[in-house]
Amino acid sequence: IAGITQAPTSQILAAGRRMTLRCTQDMRHNAMYWYRQDLGLGLRLIHYSNTAGTTGKGEVPDGYSVSRANTDDFPLTLASAVPSQTSVYFCASSTGEDTGELFFGEGSRLTVL
Amino acid sequence: GQNIDQPTEMTATEGAIVQINCTYQTSGFNGLFWYQQHAGEAPTFLSYNVLDGLEEKGRFSSFLSRSKGYSYLLLKELQMKDSASYLCAVTAGDYKLSFGAGTTVTVRA
């Protein structure tokens, strides 16, 4: 079944630890995104990639890094997790055209203690 | 950046109609999306408006006024399964989607 797969689904992490959230899509979409969703704040863009080999910063990039080595994979890394990074993280993809809708993964719930 | 406002919560009765308003302020507006998100699930696409007017899709309709920076999502013949959050999102010059905080709709029997 085509779509976006995120892993892990849920994770509890000690502050200061490094964590990578994985995201893979099989729709051959050019653009991929990472959002975090917090109560009352909605979805906020962390990083994005318009095409393989390129990345850009979104609204809340600090403390996060991404890479886009190929079309399918777009991992999000927290180099040294802090409690304020406790959130639900959604990976999404689109064709990249301005009318392209976003397709979301099922989300990764991260708790930093 | 974009400033997107929508009500936090709305409650309606099964079979009724609910209208969710969204106002936005942005430079270089391209288009407006509505997404539905059930609790604990991923958002899913509902509608896209780029021109002024009403777009109808079954029980759901979405309206856009570019000059007023205003949109609404109309849900007709409400069903219990329509209980969800509805997210208004806009794209600007860089084509990145910016989301409002969402409106939680509760449908009561």
Interface residues (C-beta under 8 A of the other chain):
Chain A: Y33 Y35 G40 L41 G42 L43 R44 L45 Y48 G58 E59 F90 G96 E97 D98 T99 E101 L102 F103 F104 G105 E106 G107
Chain B: G1 T8 N30 G31 F33 Y35 E41 A42 P43 T44 F45 Y48 V50 L87 A89 T91 Y95 K96 L97 S98 F99 G100 A101 G102
